[in-house]
Amino acid sequence: MTHEATHDVIIVGGGIAGLTIAWELARAGRDVVLLEASDDAGGMLRRGAAAGLEVDLGAESFATRTTGVADLVADARLPVQLVEPAPGGAHVAFRRRSGRVDRAPLPRRALVGMPAEPLAADVVRILGRRGARRAAQERLLPMPVGAEPSLAELTTSRFGARVTARLVEPLCRSVYSQSAESVRLSSLHPVLWEKAQAAGSLTAAVDALAPAVRAGSAVRGVEGGLWRLAAELEAVALRAGAVIRTGTPVRAVTATSVDLGHETLSAASVVIATGPTAAAELLGVDVALAPPVGLVVAEVASDGFDAFPVGSGVIAAPEIECAAKALTHVDAKWQWAAAALPAGSHLVRLSAREGRHDELTDAAGAAAAIRTLTGVRVSPGDVRRVVPVSWPDAVATPPVRQAVAAAAAERGIRLAGAVAAGTGLASVIPHARALACDLTTPPTPSEGVRHVH
C-alpha cells in the first residue's frame, strides 16, 4: 500500500549534517522528516562500551579552524561541555636512515603537516638538518601556476620529499584516510591554499594561520565523548518538531519524493545527507568505492602508559611496518577520560591501515601495533578488551564528490555532509546550517519564474 504525504523537506541520512538541518528547519516552523537507515541517528558520532565508559567509536574530536561546532552548541543550547585536549600534543613515528624507529613530537606550529618554521628544533628533530634546510627554501620558490597539483606533488616540490614522507603523508592518511597523492590542499584546507596563493609561499601562509600549540591540539572535544553532540542535537530537533524515523532505508529519490518501497513521501525539497557511497547509489552514479575505515578501541593495563609516552597519540610514516597507521591515547588526550577510568587502565584507539583492520581485532594484534607505534612493551595479556568497528562509507574522495555533486544538481536534489562540504565537523556543520537557511528563505520572484520554466 502506498501512502502519499506532503512535507516541506525530507532529509535522507541522520548523521550530524542531517540532524543539523532537521533542527534548523523544525525551529523555523517547517514540516521536516529525517529518514535514517540504521537503528540510531548520529552517523559517525557513535558510542560503545569500553573500560566501563561510553566511548566514541567514530569521530572523537573536531578541528577548530571554524567556529561551526561551538556556534551550533550555543545556538541550539545543547547541554554539552566543549573541552580542550591536554597540551602534550601528538607524535610521529618514522624510520631513521639507520633503520631505527624513532618517535618525536609533531612540530608545534604546522598545518596539514607543513611547518611554519622549518628550522625550528622540533622540525629539525624529525627532518634532520639537511631536510630542514631544504624545507626552509620553500619561501624562495614561486608558487605554481595553472592547475593545482596533488598535495604530495605540492609539498614535495616545495618543501622536499622528507616533509611529505614524515609529516604530510602520515597526517593525511591518519586524519583524512586518504593519501596525499589523491587529494589537493584546497579540498583539505581551502583557507590555507588561498592564503598561500596570496602570500606566494606555503610557509608564510602556515606561519600566518598556525596556532602556537602542539600539533594535535588545534582540536576540541565534548566532555564524555563527541557522540553526545549528535545525541543532544537529535533531542532538540525532536523537541522543535522534526520527525526522525530510524530503521528506514530509502530505495530511490527525486527532487520532490522519496521511495521507501512500501511507502512514498513527497516534499517541496529533498536533501541527501548520507555517506558518499550511499549518495552515489541513490543518484544512480557509478563510482569507485573507497576502502572502509577500520578502528579498534582497546583497554590496556600497562604502567608504561602512565607517563603518556607519545603524548595524545602517534601517527606513523608509511615506511613503519604496522597494521595501524595511528594511535590515540584517549586518557592522555582528554582529562574527563583519565578521571573516569579505573586505576591501572588506559584507553587507546588504533586506526587501521587499508586492508589490515582484521589484524587488530584481537589482543595479540592490538598489542603488536601498540608496541610498534609507542615503543611501550605491551603483551596480549595487557590488552583487556578490544572493540572493533568498521566504517564502510566514511571517505568522500574528490572524484566521488564531483560525480555526486553533478548528478544531484542535474536532478534538483540538495546535498549535505562530507560529500558536499568536505571532511570534518568544522566544514560539515556550517555547510548544513547554510543549506538549511537557504531552504527556509522564500525564492525571489525571478527565481520563482525560472523554477516554473
ABEGO torsion letter per residue (X at the ends): XBBBBBBABBBBEABAAAAAAAAAAAAAGBBBBBBBABABBGEABBBBBBGGBBBBABBABBBAABAAAAAAAAAAGBBBBBBBBBAAEBBBBBBBAAGBBBBBBBBABBBGGBBABAABAAAAAAAEAAAAAAAAAAAABBBBBEBBBBAAAAAAAAAEAAAAAAAAAAAAAAAAGBBAAABBAAAABAAAAAAAAAAGBAAAAAAAABBBBBBGAABBBBBGEAAAAAAAAAAAAAAAGBBBBBGBBBABBBAABBBAGABBBBBABBBBABBAAAAAAAAGBBBBBBBBBBBBBBBBBBAAAAAGAAEAEBBBBAABBBABABBBBAAAABAAAAAABBBGBBBBBBBBBBGAAAAAABAAAAAAAAAAAAGBBBBAAABABBBBBBBABABBBAAAAAAAAAAAAAAGBBBBEAAAAEBEAAAAAAAAAAAAAAAABBBBAAAAAAAAX
